[in-house]
Amino acid sequence: MTARIVDGRALAARLRSQYAIRVRDLQDMGAQPPGLAVILVGDDPASAVYVRNKIRACEATGIRSIALRLPGSISNAELLGRIVELNADEAVHGILVQLPLPPQIDLPRVLETIAVEKDVDGFHLYNVGGLVTGSTVFSPCTPYGVVKLLEAENLAIEGQNVVVVGASNIVGKPMALMLMARDATVAICHAKTRDLAQFTMLADILVVAAGVPGLIVPQMVKTGAVVIDVGINRLPNGRITGDVDFEGVAQKASLITPVPGGVGPMTVTMLLENTIASAERAAARRRR
Ligand SMILES: Nc1nc(=O)c2c([nH]1)NC[C@@H]1CN(c3ccc(C(=O)N[C@@H](CCC(=O)O)C(=O)O)cc3)C=[N+]21
């Protein structure tokens, strides 16, 4: 079997052109353009690149973006104060605090200070809990992007055996909950899982978010499986690669996502979608 390779950039571009229309519709109704505030603390070069990409994607879609570049030495209280200001700013519909944060910052405090209705990352405990109860305001962008990608490819989720490799708070755990909500049978594997292959072999849909290059080799994959690679690993030569042996697994899977050009562009696209949805809700509240 040779897998179909999903073009995440093309799918992202298709969705973004639909989002540009939603932004225009909002403005035609006299509503504010969607606004996203991105807070970058310190000068981690990888974070700076990600933030620049997010801002560029916003601009191309008609979303107003505000980048707050704050010193790595900022106090916890001052950062919380900035978030409180943005919570009150009616031009801001989404607030994203780029992770990771420096050690003096109380991350849970930061996430719980962001207003739930502006939490476009979906990291606030209310939104995290909503994944269990089905009452979430925003879904986290990476797993949401994976669900959108599966839907765009017309792949059934209901009743499928899904194995998620990686149990992080931002990808693995919310991914499992979102697929459970769509009636998949889900198993989560992690660094302490014994005999990983025993689990991955059962997967109709294998989602890999472990951060270990080359972790998934063909012998661990069922013939015809759908393989979603969420890994982003920087190699010594500066290139990025996923968690899946792409060349090998592509010979056995029915569908596979590449890195780069797979899930990554969908993550940024869901950030745009969440920000537009937030602005649409704000406009609806004003009309009432
Ligand atoms: N508050 C917060 N929210 C985040 O969503 C968040 C974060 N912090 N911190 C860092 C991670 C990482 N992340 C990525 C998003 C898109 C790509 C992406 O578009 N990647 C492209 C190209 C990558 C490249 O070439 O460097 C691709 O895979 O094709 C990658 C990584 C969001 N994150």
The ligand as an SDF file (V2000), in Angstrom:
LIG
                    3D

 33 36  0  0  0  0  0  0  0  0999 V2000
    0.3240   29.6020   23.4230 N   0  0  0  0  0  0  0  0  0  0  0  0
    0.8200   28.8190   22.4790 C   0  0  0  0  0  0  0  0  0  0  0  0
    0.0120   28.3500   21.5020 N   0  0  0  0  0  0  0  0  0  0  0  0
    0.5170   27.5540   20.5090 C   0  0  0  0  0  0  0  0  0  0  0  0
   -0.2360   27.1160   19.6160 O   0  0  0  0  0  0  0  0  0  0  0  0
    1.9060   27.2420   20.5250 C   0  0  0  0  0  0  0  0  0  0  0  0
    2.7050   27.7650   21.5570 C   0  0  0  0  0  0  0  0  0  0  0  0
    2.1330   28.5250   22.5130 N   0  0  0  0  0  0  0  0  0  0  0  0
    4.0290   27.4930   21.5910 N   0  0  0  0  0  0  0  0  0  0  0  0
    4.6990   26.7540   20.5550 C   0  0  0  0  0  0  0  0  0  0  0  0
    3.7760   25.7750   19.8740 C   0  0  0  0  0  0  0  0  0  0  0  0
    4.2480   25.2900   18.5070 C   0  0  0  0  0  0  0  0  0  0  0  0
    3.2230   25.6780   17.5640 N   0  0  0  0  0  0  0  0  0  0  0  0
    3.3080   25.5250   16.1830 C   0  0  0  0  0  0  0  0  0  0  0  0
    2.3640   26.0160   15.3090 C   0  0  0  0  0  0  0  0  0  0  0  0
    2.5220   25.9070   13.9330 C   0  0  0  0  0  0  0  0  0  0  0  0
    3.6230   25.3080   13.3890 C   0  0  0  0  0  0  0  0  0  0  0  0
    3.7890   25.2680   11.9200 C   0  0  0  0  0  0  0  0  0  0  0  0
    3.0610   25.9310   11.1910 O   0  0  0  0  0  0  0  0  0  0  0  0
    4.7400   24.5130   11.3800 N   0  0  0  0  0  0  0  0  0  0  0  0
    4.9990   24.4710    9.9650 C   0  0  0  0  0  0  0  0  0  0  0  0
    6.3930   24.9680    9.6000 C   0  0  0  0  0  0  0  0  0  0  0  0
    7.4010   24.8980   10.6960 C   0  0  0  0  0  0  0  0  0  0  0  0
    8.8170   25.2830   10.3050 C   0  0  0  0  0  0  0  0  0  0  0  0
    9.1980   25.1430    9.1270 O   0  0  0  0  0  0  0  0  0  0  0  0
    9.5490   25.7200   11.2190 O   0  0  0  0  0  0  0  0  0  0  0  0
    4.7970   23.0520    9.4600 C   0  0  0  0  0  0  0  0  0  0  0  0
    4.7610   22.1160   10.2610 O   0  0  0  0  0  0  0  0  0  0  0  0
    4.6800   22.9010    8.2470 O   0  0  0  0  0  0  0  0  0  0  0  0
    4.5720   24.7930   14.2300 C   0  0  0  0  0  0  0  0  0  0  0  0
    4.4100   24.8940   15.6070 C   0  0  0  0  0  0  0  0  0  0  0  0
    2.2570   26.3760   18.2350 C   0  0  0  0  0  0  0  0  0  0  0  0
    2.5080   26.4480   19.5380 N   0  0  0  0  0  0  0  0  0  0  0  0
  1  2  1  0
  2  3  2  0
  2  8  1  0
  3  4  1  0
  4  5  2  0
  4  6  1  0
  6  7  2  0
  6 33  1  0
  7  8  1  0
  7  9  1  0
  9 10  1  0
 10 11  1  0
 11 12  1  0
 11 33  1  0
 12 13  1  0
 13 14  1  0
 13 32  1  0
 14 15  1  0
 14 31  2  0
 15 16  2  0
 16 17  1  0
 17 18  1  0
 17 30  2  0
 18 19  2  0
 18 20  1  0
 20 21  1  0
 21 22  1  0
 21 27  1  0
 22 23  1  0
 23 24  1  0
 24 25  2  0
 24 26  1  0
 27 28  2  0
 27 29  1  0
 30 31  1  0
 32 33  2  0
M  CHG  1  33   1
M  END
$$$$
